[in-house]
Amino acid sequence: MKLIYNDDIMGDIKEIKSIPVVSFALIVALVLAILMLIIGILTVIFGISMFSMMQGVSFMHFGAISALYMIIIMPIIMFIIGFIVSAVAAIIYNVLAPRIGGIKLELE
């Protein structure tokens, strides 16, 4: 089967030649931190509800420190790790894209 590319059917195909490292790393890190915050809140809510269903177990057994860790510390850690990893990924992309070709996107 042969693919026929028709300019009327397909839009312009553009290639990402480089990625701005800081802005890419910042947006990825923020998304990861927000997701970790949501996961942390859900973990605390379900953790409290699970412990409260047990006979004689209160929120103090779950621990305020665990809640603090899941809601505050983990999103900060995820932001830092996400920023570093995505910045390294953008740098590697910027080095490799001119040599092997970048990601091609079809834009309408």
WOLINRA-V426561 format. One record per run of one state. SS is the DSSP state (H for helix, E for strand, L for the rest). FROM is the first residue (numbers start at 1). TO is the last residue. If there is no record, write none. Layout:
BEGIN
[[SS FROM TO] [SS FROM TO]]
END
This chain:
BEGIN
[[L 1 11] [E 12 16] [L 17 20] [H 21 53] [L 54 58] [H 59 62] [L 63 63] [H 64 100] [L 101 102] [E 103 107] [L 108 108]]
END
